[in-house]
Amino acid sequence: RNEGSAGVQEEACEALRSLACRNDGNRIAIARSGGIEAIVSAMRRNEGSAGVQEEACGALRNLACRNDDNKIAIARAGGIEAVVTAMRRHEGSAGVQEDACWALANMAWNNNNNKTAIAKEGGIEAVVLAMRRHEDSAWVQKLACAVLYNLSVASSNLPIMRKEQPRQLLEAAKARFPSECSERASKLLTKL
């Protein structure tokens, strides 16, 4: 077992990320064999490693994609908290922010419990901070708009979003990256 080796954990998360990409059968098999819990454990044991956090967020992103059971399992395993913690711990890493936003967007899609849990764990604040810190990254902006839009479907999240004052950031993302951000940012702005 190499649970303490960040390099091994990063490579393992990268392998699970690849296996879960666009493969419904692998998503199910990984979840059934304890892969979600292993990923979250790797994140907790290696909080200081941006590489582990990025690959783990990417793996959770792919596992949550089009799989409602995995979204629930990720939340139960502490995956939402782990992703938000990664965002806070690695604010300066665009790679971590991209994959974390994408993971949260997938976990929130069509899952009201996860929308609420993400907000409760400080996910909205973390996403808005990512937009501020990485204003020149098209991917961070695009994925931040996606997760905020998905979270906005739960009306209980709107007061938290308004408190974070993302209007200027959303307008800037629309102007800077129109093909990536315009549609979701515009829809979100009408709600705020």
BANUBA-141906 format. One record per residue (C-alpha): residue in one letter; chain; x negated, z, y. Coordinates in Angstrom, 1 decimal, padded with zeros to 4 digits. Example, Ala and Ser with C-alpha at 12.3 -4.5 7.8 and 13.67 -1.06 7.14 Angstrom:
2
 residuo cadena   east     up  north
       a      A -012.3  007.8 -004.5
       s      A -013.7  007.1 -001.1
//
This chain:
192
 residuo cadena   east     up  north
       r      A  000.0  000.0  000.0
       n      A -001.2 -000.9  003.4
       e      A  001.5  000.7  005.5
       g      A -001.1  002.0  008.1
       s      A -002.9 -001.3  008.5
       a      A -001.5 -003.1  011.6
       g      A -003.1 -006.4  010.5
       v      A -001.4 -006.3  007.1
       q      A  001.9 -005.2  008.6
       e      A  001.7 -008.0  011.2
       e      A  001.1 -010.6  008.4
       a      A  003.9 -009.2  006.3
       c      A  006.4 -009.3  009.1
       e      A  005.2 -012.9  009.9
       a      A  005.8 -013.9  006.3
       l      A  009.3 -012.3  006.3
       r      A  010.0 -014.0  009.6
       s      A  009.1 -017.4  008.1
       l      A  011.0 -016.8  004.9
       a      A  014.2 -015.9  006.8
       c      A  014.0 -018.9  009.2
       r      A  016.9 -021.2  008.5
       n      A  017.4 -020.0  004.9
       d      A  020.6 -018.1  004.3
       g      A  019.5 -017.2  000.7
       n      A  016.3 -015.7  001.8
       r      A  018.0 -013.7  004.5
       i      A  020.2 -012.1  001.8
       a      A  017.3 -011.6 -000.6
       i      A  015.1 -009.9  002.0
       a      A  017.9 -007.5  003.0
       r      A  018.7 -006.6 -000.6
       s      A  015.1 -005.9 -001.5
       g      A  014.6 -003.5  001.4
       g      A  013.0 -005.9  003.8
       i      A  014.9 -004.7  006.9
       e      A  013.9 -001.1  006.3
       a      A  010.3 -002.2  005.7
       i      A  010.2 -004.2  009.0
       v      A  011.6 -001.3  011.0
       s      A  009.2  001.1  009.3
       a      A  006.3 -001.2  010.3
       m      A  007.5 -001.2  013.9
       r      A  007.6  002.6  014.0
       r      A  004.2  003.0  012.3
       n      A  002.5  000.5  014.6
       e      A  004.2  001.0  018.0
       g      A  000.9  000.2  019.8
       s      A  000.4 -003.2  018.1
       a      A  001.9 -006.0  020.2
       g      A  001.3 -008.4  017.2
       v      A  003.3 -006.2  014.8
       q      A  006.1 -005.8  017.3
       e      A  006.3 -009.5  018.1
       e      A  006.4 -010.6  014.4
       a      A  008.8 -007.8  013.5
       c      A  011.2 -008.7  016.3
       g      A  010.9 -012.3  015.1
       a      A  011.7 -011.3  011.6
       l      A  014.7 -009.2  012.7
       r      A  015.8 -012.1  014.9
       n      A  015.9 -014.5  011.9
       l      A  017.5 -012.0  009.6
       a      A  020.3 -011.4  012.1
       c      A  020.9 -015.1  012.6
       r      A  024.3 -016.1  011.2
       n      A  024.4 -013.0  008.9
       d      A  026.9 -010.3  009.8
       d      A  025.9 -008.0  007.0
       n      A  022.3 -008.1  008.1
       k      A  023.3 -007.3  011.7
       i      A  025.0 -004.1  010.4
       a      A  022.0 -003.3  008.2
       i      A  019.5 -003.8  011.0
       a      A  021.5 -001.4  013.2
       r      A  021.8  001.2  010.4
       a      A  018.0  001.0  009.8
       g      A  017.2  001.8  013.4
       g      A  016.3 -001.8  014.3
       i      A  018.0 -001.8  017.7
       e      A  016.1  001.2  018.8
       a      A  012.9 -000.2  017.4
       v      A  013.3 -003.5  019.3
       v      A  014.1 -001.7  022.6
       t      A  011.1  000.6  022.1
       a      A  008.9 -002.5  021.5
       m      A  010.2 -004.0  024.8
       r      A  009.4 -000.8  026.7
       r      A  006.0 -000.3  025.1
       h      A  004.8 -003.9  025.5
       e      A  006.4 -004.8  028.9
       g      A  003.5 -007.1  029.7
       s      A  003.7 -009.2  026.5
       a      A  005.8 -012.3  027.0
       g      A  005.7 -012.9  023.2
       v      A  007.2 -009.5  022.4
       q      A  009.8 -009.9  025.2
       e      A  010.8 -013.3  023.9
       d      A  011.3 -012.3  020.3
       a      A  012.9 -009.0  021.2
       c      A  015.4 -010.7  023.5
       w      A  016.2 -013.2  020.8
       a      A  016.6 -010.5  018.2
       l      A  019.0 -008.5  020.5
       a      A  020.9 -011.7  021.3
       n      A  021.4 -012.4  017.6
       m      A  022.3 -008.8  016.7
       a      A  024.9 -008.7  019.5
       w      A  026.5 -012.1  018.7
       n      A  030.0 -011.4  017.3
       n      A  029.3 -007.7  016.7
       n      A  030.9 -005.3  019.1
       n      A  029.3 -002.2  017.6
       n      A  025.9 -003.7  018.1
       k      A  026.7 -004.7  021.7
       t      A  027.6 -001.1  022.4
       a      A  024.5  000.3  020.5
       i      A  022.2 -002.0  022.4
       a      A  023.5 -000.8  025.7
       k      A  023.3  002.8  024.6
       e      A  019.7  002.4  023.5
       g      A  018.7  001.1  027.0
       g      A  018.6 -002.6  025.9
       i      A  020.2 -003.9  029.1
       e      A  017.6 -002.1  031.3
       a      A  014.8 -003.4  029.0
       v      A  016.1 -007.0  029.2
       v      A  016.4 -006.9  033.0
       l      A  012.9 -005.5  033.3
       a      A  011.7 -008.3  031.1
       m      A  013.3 -010.8  033.5
       r      A  011.5 -009.1  036.4
       r      A  008.1 -008.9  034.7
       h      A  008.1 -012.5  033.3
       e      A  009.9 -014.5  036.0
       d      A  007.7 -017.5  035.3
       s      A  008.4 -017.6  031.5
       a      A  011.2 -020.1  030.7
       w      A  011.6 -018.6  027.3
       v      A  011.9 -015.0  028.4
       q      A  014.4 -016.0  031.1
       k      A  016.4 -018.2  028.7
       l      A  016.6 -015.5  026.0
       a      A  017.2 -012.7  028.5
       c      A  020.2 -014.7  029.9
       a      A  021.4 -015.2  026.3
       v      A  021.3 -011.5  025.4
       l      A  022.9 -010.4  028.7
       y      A  025.6 -013.0  028.2
       n      A  026.3 -011.8  024.6
       l      A  026.3 -008.2  025.8
       s      A  028.7 -009.0  028.6
       v      A  031.5 -009.8  026.2
       a      A  031.9 -006.0  025.8
       s      A  033.5 -005.1  029.1
       s      A  032.0 -001.5  028.7
       n      A  028.6 -003.0  029.2
       l      A  029.4 -004.6  032.6
       p      A  029.0 -001.4  034.7
       i      A  025.5 -000.9  033.2
       m      A  024.6 -004.5  034.0
       r      A  025.9 -004.1  037.6
       k      A  023.8 -000.9  038.0
       e      A  020.7 -002.9  037.0
       q      A  021.4 -005.5  039.7
       p      A  020.4 -008.6  037.8
       r      A  022.2 -011.1  040.2
       q      A  019.0 -012.1  042.1
       l      A  017.2 -012.5  038.8
       l      A  019.9 -014.6  037.3
       e      A  020.1 -016.8  040.4
       a      A  016.3 -017.2  040.3
       a      A  016.4 -018.1  036.6
       k      A  019.1 -020.7  037.2
       a      A  017.0 -022.3  040.0
       r      A  013.7 -022.1  038.2
       f      A  014.9 -023.2  034.8
       p      A  018.2 -025.0  035.1
       s      A  018.3 -026.6  031.7
       e      A  017.5 -023.3  030.0
       c      A  019.4 -020.8  032.0
       s      A  022.0 -022.4  034.2
       e      A  025.0 -022.3  031.9
       r      A  024.8 -018.7  030.7
       a      A  023.5 -017.3  034.0
       s      A  026.4 -018.9  035.8
       k      A  029.0 -017.5  033.4
       l      A  027.4 -014.1  033.6
       l      A  027.3 -014.1  037.4
       t      A  031.1 -014.6  037.5
       k      A  031.5 -011.4  035.5
       l      A  029.3 -009.4  037.7
//
